[in-house]
Amino acid sequence: MVQKEINRKTKIYALVAVLSAIVLVSAIYAISLPTAPFKTGNVSPLKTFASITQLESFLKANANSATSFAGGPLDSQYRGSNMPIPTAAPAAAGTSNTNTGGGANLYSVYSQTNVQVAGVDEADTVKTDGQYLYTISQNYAADSHNNVYVLNADSRNPAVVSKIKLGNDSALAGIYLSEDGNTLVVVGSNYANMIVYPMVMVAPSEAGGPAIPFYPGFSNWGVSSFIYIFDVTNKASPILAYNYTMTGSYFDSRLIGDDVYVVISQPASLINGTAVLPTIYNNAVSTPILPPSIYYTDTNDTYYTYTTFMALNIKDPTQASKMTIMMSGTSDMYVSTSNMYVTCPSQNDQGTDIYRVNIDGLNLTFQAKGSVPGYIINQYSMDEFKGYFRVATTTSSGTWFKQNQQNNLYVLDMNLTTVGKLQNLASGENIYAARFIGNTCYLERHKRHVRVN
Protein backbone atom coordinates (compact mmCIF):
# COMPACT_ATOMS: atom_id res chain seq x y z
CA MET A 1 0.00 0.00 0.00
CA VAL A 2 2.83 2.41 0.82
CA GLN A 3 4.48 1.79 -2.54
CA LYS A 4 1.20 2.30 -4.41
CA GLU A 5 0.54 5.55 -2.58
CA ILE A 6 4.03 6.82 -3.40
CA ASN A 7 3.62 5.89 -7.06
CA ARG A 8 0.27 7.65 -7.13
CA LYS A 9 1.67 10.86 -5.66
CA THR A 10 4.65 10.67 -7.99
CA LYS A 11 2.35 10.64 -11.02
CA ILE A 12 0.15 13.40 -9.65
CA TYR A 13 3.02 15.78 -9.04
CA ALA A 14 5.12 14.61 -12.00
CA LEU A 15 8.08 14.07 -9.73
CA VAL A 16 10.80 11.55 -10.35
CA ALA A 17 11.88 9.96 -7.08
CA VAL A 18 13.25 6.80 -5.64
CA LEU A 19 12.14 5.14 -2.45
CA SER A 20 14.79 2.85 -0.99
CA ALA A 21 13.66 0.76 1.94
CA ILE A 22 16.57 -0.69 3.81
CA VAL A 23 16.02 -3.18 6.62
CA LEU A 24 18.53 -2.56 9.41
CA VAL A 25 20.28 -5.12 11.55
CA SER A 26 19.49 -3.44 14.52
CA ALA A 27 20.83 36.96 24.49
CA ILE A 28 23.12 39.90 26.08
CA TYR A 29 20.68 41.82 28.12
CA ALA A 30 18.85 40.50 31.15
CA ILE A 31 15.45 41.09 32.64
CA SER A 32 15.70 41.38 36.41
CA LEU A 33 14.38 38.05 37.60
CA PRO A 34 15.22 35.46 40.26
CA THR A 35 18.63 33.91 39.77
CA ALA A 36 18.79 30.18 39.07
CA PRO A 37 22.07 28.39 39.82
CA PHE A 38 23.38 26.12 37.09
CA LYS A 39 24.87 22.72 37.75
CA THR A 40 27.71 21.62 35.52
CA GLY A 41 27.06 18.53 33.42
CA ASN A 42 29.04 15.35 33.89
CA VAL A 43 31.67 14.86 31.20
CA SER A 44 34.17 12.02 31.31
CA PRO A 45 35.54 11.06 27.84
CA LEU A 46 36.45 14.64 26.93
CA LYS A 47 39.38 16.66 28.18
CA THR A 48 39.02 19.94 29.98
CA PHE A 49 41.12 23.08 30.01
CA ALA A 50 42.85 23.67 33.31
CA SER A 51 42.98 27.44 32.83
CA ILE A 52 42.12 30.27 30.45
CA THR A 53 45.78 30.44 29.50
CA GLN A 54 45.70 26.81 28.34
CA LEU A 55 42.51 27.47 26.36
CA GLU A 56 44.03 30.52 24.68
CA SER A 57 47.20 28.59 23.84
CA PHE A 58 45.08 25.87 22.25
CA LEU A 59 43.26 28.37 20.05
CA LYS A 60 46.48 30.16 19.09
CA ALA A 61 48.04 26.86 18.02
CA ASN A 62 45.17 26.15 15.59
CA ALA A 63 44.04 27.96 12.47
CA ASN A 64 41.08 29.44 14.25
CA SER A 65 38.92 31.95 12.41
CA ALA A 66 35.77 33.42 13.89
CA THR A 67 34.57 34.34 10.39
CA SER A 68 34.26 30.62 9.58
CA PHE A 69 31.31 30.36 11.94
CA ALA A 70 28.22 30.95 9.83
CA GLY A 71 25.94 31.32 12.83
CA GLY A 72 22.70 29.57 13.71
CA PRO A 73 19.48 29.24 11.71
CA LEU A 74 18.02 32.41 13.22
CA ASP A 75 21.10 34.42 12.29
CA SER A 76 20.62 33.70 8.60
CA GLN A 77 16.93 34.52 9.00
CA TYR A 78 17.78 37.86 10.58
CA ARG A 79 20.44 38.64 7.98
CA GLY A 80 17.89 37.86 5.28
CA SER A 81 15.54 40.53 6.59
CA ASN A 82 15.96 44.24 6.00
CA MET A 83 18.69 44.16 8.66
CA PRO A 84 17.46 47.06 10.81
CA ILE A 85 20.13 48.80 12.82
CA PRO A 86 19.62 47.33 16.31
CA THR A 87 18.01 49.61 18.84
CA ALA A 88 17.94 49.41 22.59
CA ALA A 89 16.21 46.31 23.85
CA PRO A 90 13.02 46.77 25.87
CA ALA A 91 13.49 46.76 29.61
CA ALA A 92 11.10 43.84 29.91
CA ALA A 93 8.86 41.71 27.75
CA GLY A 94 5.46 43.25 28.41
CA THR A 95 1.92 42.23 27.63
CA SER A 96 -1.08 44.10 26.32
CA ASN A 97 -4.52 42.66 26.90
CA THR A 98 -7.59 42.93 24.71
CA ASN A 99 -10.24 40.61 26.10
CA THR A 100 -10.45 37.52 28.27
CA GLY A 101 -11.36 33.99 27.43
CA GLY A 102 -12.59 31.29 29.70
CA GLY A 103 -14.40 28.02 30.04
CA ALA A 104 -13.35 24.41 30.01
CA ASN A 105 -11.37 22.77 27.25
CA LEU A 106 -13.43 22.90 24.07
CA TYR A 107 -11.89 19.80 22.56
CA SER A 108 -10.54 16.69 24.24
CA VAL A 109 -8.60 15.83 21.09
CA TYR A 110 -6.71 18.50 19.19
CA SER A 111 -3.81 18.87 16.82
CA GLN A 112 -0.27 19.02 18.17
CA THR A 113 3.18 19.64 16.70
CA ASN A 114 4.32 16.92 14.32
CA VAL A 115 7.45 15.65 16.06
CA GLN A 116 10.15 13.22 15.00
CA VAL A 117 10.26 11.25 18.27
CA ALA A 118 7.20 10.49 20.41
CA GLY A 119 7.52 12.20 23.78
CA VAL A 120 10.11 14.72 22.51
CA ASP A 121 8.39 18.00 21.69
CA GLU A 122 9.86 20.45 19.18
CA ALA A 123 9.58 24.22 19.05
CA ASP A 124 6.75 25.42 16.81
CA THR A 125 5.17 28.69 15.73
CA VAL A 126 1.77 27.53 16.99
CA LYS A 127 0.75 25.54 20.06
CA THR A 128 -2.68 24.80 21.51
CA ASP A 129 -4.26 23.30 24.60
CA GLY A 130 -7.62 22.81 22.92
CA GLN A 131 -9.06 25.99 24.40
CA TYR A 132 -6.44 28.54 23.42
CA LEU A 133 -4.03 29.05 20.55
CA TYR A 134 -0.52 30.40 21.15
CA THR A 135 1.28 31.73 18.11
CA ILE A 136 4.24 33.94 17.21
CA SER A 137 4.36 36.78 14.69
CA GLN A 138 7.64 38.28 13.51
CA ASN A 139 7.98 41.68 11.89
CA TYR A 140 11.25 43.55 11.53
CA ALA A 141 9.71 46.92 10.67
CA ALA A 142 10.87 49.74 12.90
CA ASP A 143 7.36 50.53 14.10
CA SER A 144 6.37 46.93 14.74
CA HIS A 145 7.40 44.15 17.09
CA ASN A 146 7.84 40.44 17.33
CA ASN A 147 4.88 39.22 19.32
CA VAL A 148 3.42 36.12 20.90
CA TYR A 149 -0.37 36.03 20.79
CA VAL A 150 -2.78 34.12 23.01
CA LEU A 151 -6.09 33.56 21.23
CA ASN A 152 -9.41 32.08 22.21
CA ALA A 153 -9.85 29.10 19.88
CA ASP A 154 -13.64 28.95 20.27
CA SER A 155 -14.99 29.28 16.73
CA ARG A 156 -18.11 30.91 18.18
CA ASN A 157 -16.10 33.69 19.81
CA PRO A 158 -12.55 33.81 18.39
CA ALA A 159 -10.52 36.67 19.80
CA VAL A 160 -7.05 37.78 20.83
CA VAL A 161 -6.84 37.34 24.58
CA SER A 162 -3.39 38.86 25.12
CA LYS A 163 -0.22 39.87 23.31
CA ILE A 164 3.38 39.55 24.51
CA LYS A 165 5.72 42.10 22.92
CA LEU A 166 9.31 40.92 22.46
CA GLY A 167 10.77 43.78 20.41
CA ASN A 168 12.04 43.81 16.83
CA ASP A 169 15.67 43.06 17.67
CA SER A 170 14.83 39.43 18.26
CA ALA A 171 14.23 36.40 16.07
CA LEU A 172 11.93 33.77 17.52
CA ALA A 173 12.71 30.10 17.02
CA GLY A 174 9.40 28.93 18.41
CA ILE A 175 7.40 28.20 21.52
CA TYR A 176 6.61 25.33 23.88
CA LEU A 177 3.52 24.81 26.01
CA SER A 178 3.44 22.73 29.18
CA GLU A 179 1.07 19.78 29.36
CA ASP A 180 -1.24 21.62 31.78
CA GLY A 181 -1.30 24.69 29.50
CA ASN A 182 -0.14 27.05 32.25
CA THR A 183 3.48 27.59 31.20
CA LEU A 184 4.64 29.04 27.88
CA VAL A 185 8.29 28.89 26.82
CA VAL A 186 9.66 31.20 24.10
CA VAL A 187 13.11 30.51 22.62
CA GLY A 188 15.11 32.56 20.15
CA SER A 189 18.00 34.97 19.65
CA ASN A 190 18.46 38.69 20.31
CA TYR A 191 20.50 41.06 18.15
CA ALA A 192 20.35 44.30 20.15
CA ASN A 193 24.12 44.31 20.66
CA MET A 194 25.12 42.78 17.36
CA ILE A 195 27.76 44.63 15.35
CA VAL A 196 26.39 45.59 11.93
CA TYR A 197 28.43 47.44 9.28
CA PRO A 198 26.80 49.15 6.28
CA MET A 199 25.38 46.90 3.62
CA VAL A 200 27.05 46.74 0.21
CA MET A 201 25.66 45.28 -3.00
CA VAL A 202 27.68 42.59 -4.71
CA ALA A 203 26.76 41.26 -8.14
CA PRO A 204 27.17 37.55 -8.92
CA SER A 205 30.58 36.72 -10.36
CA GLU A 206 29.18 35.10 -13.47
CA ALA A 207 26.63 36.06 -16.15
CA GLY A 208 25.37 39.21 -14.49
CA GLY A 209 22.07 38.80 -12.67
CA PRO A 210 20.62 40.92 -9.87
CA ALA A 211 22.92 42.27 -7.20
CA ILE A 212 22.71 40.54 -3.83
CA PRO A 213 23.13 42.03 -0.35
CA PHE A 214 26.35 41.25 1.47
CA TYR A 215 27.13 42.19 5.06
CA PRO A 216 30.90 42.07 5.50
CA GLY A 217 30.67 43.37 9.05
CA PHE A 218 28.10 40.94 10.45
CA SER A 219 29.48 39.64 13.73
CA ASN A 220 28.14 36.79 15.84
CA TRP A 221 29.89 38.25 18.88
CA GLY A 222 26.91 40.47 19.67
CA VAL A 223 24.28 37.76 19.33
CA SER A 224 22.60 36.35 22.42
CA SER A 225 19.96 33.65 22.85
CA PHE A 226 17.16 33.49 25.35
CA ILE A 227 14.72 31.18 27.09
CA TYR A 228 11.69 33.14 28.30
CA ILE A 229 9.31 31.32 30.63
CA PHE A 230 5.84 32.83 30.97
CA ASP A 231 3.17 31.95 33.50
CA VAL A 232 -0.01 31.91 31.40
CA THR A 233 -2.37 30.59 34.06
CA ASN A 234 -4.29 33.80 33.52
CA LYS A 235 -4.45 33.92 29.73
CA ALA A 236 -5.32 37.61 29.75
CA SER A 237 -2.21 38.55 31.74
CA PRO A 238 0.87 36.44 30.95
CA ILE A 239 3.65 36.98 33.47
CA LEU A 240 7.33 36.67 32.59
CA ALA A 241 8.50 34.37 35.36
CA TYR A 242 12.10 33.65 34.30
CA ASN A 243 14.58 34.73 31.69
CA TYR A 244 17.81 32.96 30.77
CA THR A 245 19.99 34.82 28.31
CA MET A 246 23.33 33.60 27.01
CA THR A 247 25.84 34.87 24.49
CA GLY A 248 25.80 32.96 21.22
CA SER A 249 23.45 31.85 18.47
CA TYR A 250 20.42 29.67 19.04
CA PHE A 251 20.94 26.28 17.43
CA ASP A 252 18.07 23.97 18.42
CA SER A 253 15.92 22.84 21.33
CA ARG A 254 13.54 20.17 22.62
CA LEU A 255 11.04 19.69 25.47
CA ILE A 256 10.66 16.39 27.32
CA GLY A 257 8.01 16.49 30.03
CA ASP A 258 8.74 19.68 31.98
CA ASP A 259 12.44 19.81 31.02
CA VAL A 260 13.53 22.05 28.15
CA TYR A 261 16.89 21.52 26.43
CA VAL A 262 18.44 24.35 24.42
CA VAL A 263 21.71 24.27 22.46
CA ILE A 264 23.57 27.54 21.83
CA SER A 265 26.79 28.09 19.86
CA GLN A 266 29.26 30.96 19.58
CA PRO A 267 32.71 31.27 17.98
CA ALA A 268 35.63 30.16 20.12
CA SER A 269 37.66 33.19 19.18
CA LEU A 270 40.47 35.42 20.38
CA ILE A 271 40.51 39.21 20.42
CA ASN A 272 44.00 40.58 20.88
CA GLY A 273 45.01 37.19 22.21
CA THR A 274 42.24 37.09 24.81
CA ALA A 275 39.54 34.42 24.69
CA VAL A 276 35.94 35.57 24.27
CA LEU A 277 34.07 33.25 26.63
CA PRO A 278 30.40 32.21 26.56
CA THR A 279 28.49 34.09 29.25
CA ILE A 280 25.15 33.60 30.98
CA TYR A 281 23.12 36.67 31.95
CA ASN A 282 20.61 36.15 34.72
CA ASN A 283 19.10 38.71 37.07
CA ALA A 284 21.42 41.39 35.61
CA VAL A 285 24.45 39.35 36.68
CA SER A 286 26.86 38.03 34.06
CA THR A 287 28.53 34.67 34.67
CA PRO A 288 31.17 33.58 32.16
CA ILE A 289 31.70 29.87 31.58
CA LEU A 290 35.28 29.27 32.61
CA PRO A 291 37.73 26.40 32.45
CA PRO A 292 37.59 23.71 33.70
CA SER A 293 33.90 23.75 32.63
CA ILE A 294 34.82 23.87 28.92
CA TYR A 295 35.55 20.49 27.37
CA TYR A 296 37.30 19.57 24.13
CA THR A 297 39.00 16.83 22.13
CA ASP A 298 42.47 16.77 20.60
CA THR A 299 41.03 16.88 17.08
CA ASN A 300 42.60 19.67 15.05
CA ASP A 301 40.21 21.82 13.07
CA THR A 302 40.14 25.09 11.16
CA TYR A 303 37.79 26.74 13.64
CA TYR A 304 35.90 25.95 16.84
CA THR A 305 32.70 26.95 18.57
CA TYR A 306 31.58 26.82 22.17
CA THR A 307 28.48 24.65 22.05
CA THR A 308 26.54 24.91 25.30
CA PHE A 309 23.81 22.47 26.29
CA MET A 310 21.33 24.06 28.69
CA ALA A 311 18.66 22.13 30.60
CA LEU A 312 16.06 23.57 32.92
CA ASN A 313 12.76 22.65 34.45
CA ILE A 314 10.06 24.99 33.15
CA LYS A 315 7.95 24.55 36.30
CA ASP A 316 10.89 25.24 38.63
CA PRO A 317 13.56 27.10 36.62
CA THR A 318 15.79 27.33 39.69
CA GLN A 319 16.59 23.73 38.79
CA ALA A 320 18.96 23.97 35.83
CA SER A 321 22.22 22.61 34.44
CA LYS A 322 24.63 23.34 31.60
CA MET A 323 27.59 21.84 29.77
CA THR A 324 29.93 23.45 27.21
CA ILE A 325 31.90 21.52 24.58
CA MET A 326 34.34 23.14 22.16
CA MET A 327 33.70 21.59 18.74
CA SER A 328 33.34 22.54 15.10
CA GLY A 329 30.24 24.42 13.97
CA THR A 330 27.02 22.59 14.80
CA SER A 331 24.92 21.49 11.84
CA ASP A 332 22.07 19.15 12.90
CA MET A 333 20.57 17.61 16.03
CA TYR A 334 18.58 14.48 16.81
CA VAL A 335 17.07 13.92 20.26
CA SER A 336 15.61 10.74 21.69
CA THR A 337 14.05 10.47 25.14
CA SER A 338 17.48 9.69 26.61
CA ASN A 339 20.14 11.14 24.30
CA MET A 340 21.01 14.29 22.36
CA TYR A 341 23.08 13.81 19.20
CA VAL A 342 24.72 16.93 17.75
CA THR A 343 26.59 16.74 14.44
CA CYS A 344 29.18 18.99 12.87
CA PRO A 345 31.41 18.78 9.77
CA SER A 346 34.70 16.98 10.26
CA GLN A 347 37.99 18.74 9.63
CA ASN A 348 38.22 18.02 5.89
CA ASP A 349 34.47 18.52 5.30
CA GLN A 350 34.31 14.99 3.92
CA GLY A 351 32.71 13.52 7.00
CA THR A 352 30.40 14.21 9.92
CA ASP A 353 31.40 14.20 13.58
CA ILE A 354 28.73 13.08 16.05
CA TYR A 355 28.57 13.93 19.75
CA ARG A 356 26.25 12.03 22.09
CA VAL A 357 25.09 13.66 25.33
CA ASN A 358 22.99 11.53 27.65
CA ILE A 359 20.03 13.28 29.25
CA ASP A 360 18.37 12.11 32.45
CA GLY A 361 16.12 14.91 33.57
CA LEU A 362 18.49 17.80 34.19
CA ASN A 363 21.56 15.57 34.32
CA LEU A 364 23.73 16.04 31.23
CA THR A 365 26.56 13.58 30.61
CA PHE A 366 28.80 13.46 27.58
CA GLN A 367 29.03 9.82 26.53
CA ALA A 368 30.73 9.44 23.16
CA LYS A 369 32.12 11.03 20.02
CA GLY A 370 32.28 9.32 16.63
CA SER A 371 32.30 10.10 12.94
CA VAL A 372 30.97 8.80 9.65
CA PRO A 373 31.90 9.58 6.03
CA GLY A 374 29.73 12.03 4.15
CA TYR A 375 27.22 14.68 5.17
CA ILE A 376 23.60 14.47 6.34
CA ILE A 377 20.71 16.55 5.02
CA ASN A 378 18.74 17.12 8.24
CA GLN A 379 17.67 15.63 11.57
CA TYR A 380 15.53 13.00 9.85
CA SER A 381 18.68 11.37 8.51
CA MET A 382 19.35 10.20 12.08
CA ASP A 383 17.60 7.83 14.44
CA GLU A 384 18.11 5.85 17.65
CA PHE A 385 16.64 2.36 17.87
CA LYS A 386 17.16 -0.41 20.43
CA GLY A 387 20.54 0.81 21.59
CA TYR A 388 21.87 1.73 18.14
CA PHE A 389 22.25 5.01 16.29
CA ARG A 390 21.43 4.97 12.57
CA VAL A 391 22.47 7.67 10.11
CA ALA A 392 22.17 8.15 6.34
CA THR A 393 24.84 10.22 4.57
CA THR A 394 25.92 11.33 1.12
CA THR A 395 29.55 11.44 0.02
CA SER A 396 30.79 13.55 -2.87
CA SER A 397 33.97 13.51 -4.92
CA GLY A 398 35.21 15.06 -8.16
CA THR A 399 35.18 18.68 -9.29
CA TRP A 400 32.61 21.39 -8.74
CA PHE A 401 31.26 20.89 -12.28
CA LYS A 402 31.32 17.11 -12.27
CA GLN A 403 30.68 15.44 -8.96
CA ASN A 404 30.32 11.76 -8.14
CA GLN A 405 27.85 11.33 -5.30
CA GLN A 406 27.11 8.16 -3.37
CA ASN A 407 24.84 7.43 -0.45
CA ASN A 408 25.50 5.42 2.66
CA LEU A 409 23.77 4.02 5.71
CA TYR A 410 25.67 3.47 8.96
CA VAL A 411 24.70 1.74 12.20
CA LEU A 412 26.66 2.78 15.31
CA ASP A 413 26.60 1.48 18.86
CA MET A 414 26.26 3.74 21.89
CA ASN A 415 30.02 4.37 21.85
CA LEU A 416 29.42 5.76 18.33
CA THR A 417 31.54 3.02 16.82
CA THR A 418 30.35 1.81 13.41
CA VAL A 419 29.08 -1.77 13.65
CA GLY A 420 27.23 -2.03 10.33
CA LYS A 421 27.06 -0.20 7.03
CA LEU A 422 25.69 -0.11 3.49
CA GLN A 423 27.76 2.06 1.15
CA ASN A 424 27.72 3.23 -2.46
CA LEU A 425 23.95 3.30 -2.73
CA ALA A 426 22.52 5.04 -5.82
CA SER A 427 25.78 6.30 -7.25
CA GLY A 428 25.41 9.74 -8.83
CA GLU A 429 22.19 10.51 -6.98
CA ASN A 430 21.29 12.58 -3.91
CA ILE A 431 19.27 11.75 -0.82
CA TYR A 432 16.32 14.16 -0.75
CA ALA A 433 14.56 12.79 2.32
CA ALA A 434 15.04 10.11 4.96
CA ARG A 435 12.76 8.50 7.52
CA PHE A 436 13.38 5.68 10.00
CA ILE A 437 10.37 3.59 11.06
CA GLY A 438 11.19 0.64 13.28
CA ASN A 439 13.54 -1.72 11.46
CA THR A 440 13.16 0.13 8.16
CA CYS A 441 14.86 3.20 6.71
CA TYR A 442 13.20 4.98 3.81
CA LEU A 443 15.49 7.01 1.57
CA GLU A 444 14.06 9.19 -1.19
CA ARG A 445 16.43 9.89 -4.01
CA HIS A 446 16.37 10.72 -7.72
CA LYS A 447 15.23 8.83 -10.82
CA ARG A 448 13.61 5.48 -10.02
CA HIS A 449 12.01 3.27 -7.38
CA VAL A 450 14.13 0.59 -5.78
CA ARG A 451 13.66 -1.48 -2.67
CA VAL A 452 16.72 -3.02 -1.03
CA ASN A 453 16.28 -5.66 1.67
Stockholm file with secondary structure:
# STOCKHOLM 1.0

chainA/1-453         MVQKEINRKTKIYALVAVLSAIVLVSAIYAISLPTAPFKTGNVSPLKTFASITQLESFLKANANSATSFAGGPLDSQYRGSNMPIPTAAPAAAGTSNTNTGGGANLYSVYSQTNVQVAGVDEADTVKTDGQYLYTISQNYAADSHNNVYVLNADSRNPAVVSKIKLGNDSALAGIYLSEDGNTLVVVGSNYANMIVYPMVMVAPSEAGGPAIPFYPGFSNWGVSSFIYIFDVTNKASPILAYNYTMTGSYFDSRLIGDDVYVVISQPASLINGTAVLPTIYNNAVSTPILPPSIYYTDTNDTYYTYTTFMALNIKDPTQASKMTIMMSGTSDMYVSTSNMYVTCPSQNDQGTDIYRVNIDGLNLTFQAKGSVPGYIINQYSMDEFKGYFRVATTTSSGTWFKQNQQNNLYVLDMNLTTVGKLQNLASGENIYAARFIGNTCYLERHKRHVRVN
#=GR chainA/1-453 SS CHHHHHHHHHHHHTCCEEEEEEECCCCCSCCCCCCCCEEECEECSSEECSSHHHHHHHHHTTTCCGGGCCCCHHHHHHHTTTCCCCCCCCSSCEEEECCCCCSSCSCSSCCCCCCSSTTCBCCBSEEECSSEEEEEECCCCTTCCCEEEEEECCTTSCEEEEEEECCTTEEEEEEEECTTSCEEEEEEEECTTCCCCCCEEECCSSSCCCCEEECTTCCGGGCEEEEEEEECSSTTSCEEEEEEEEESEEEEEEEETTEEEEEEEEECCEETTEECCCEEEETTEEEECCTTSEEECSCCCSCCEEEEEEEEESSCTTSEEEEEEEESCCCEEEECSSEEEEEEECTTSSEEEEEEEEEETTEEEEEEEEEEESBCCSGGGEEEETTEEEEEEEEEEECSSSEEEEEEEEEECTTCCEEEEEEEESTTCCEEEEEEETTEEEEEEESCCCCBC
#=GC SS_cons         CHHHHHHHHHHHHTCCEEEEEEECCCCCSCCCCCCCCEEECEECSSEECSSHHHHHHHHHTTTCCGGGCCCCHHHHHHHTTTCCCCCCCCSSCEEEECCCCCSSCSCSSCCCCCCSSTTCBCCBSEEECSSEEEEEECCCCTTCCCEEEEEECCTTSCEEEEEEECCTTEEEEEEEECTTSCEEEEEEEECTTCCCCCCEEECCSSSCCCCEEECTTCCGGGCEEEEEEEECSSTTSCEEEEEEEEESEEEEEEEETTEEEEEEEEECCEETTEECCCEEEETTEEEECCTTSEEECSCCCSCCEEEEEEEEESSCTTSEEEEEEEESCCCEEEECSSEEEEEEECTTSSEEEEEEEEEETTEEEEEEEEEEESBCCSGGGEEEETTEEEEEEEEEEECSSSEEEEEEEEEECTTCCEEEEEEEESTTCCEEEEEEETTEEEEEEESCCCCBC
//
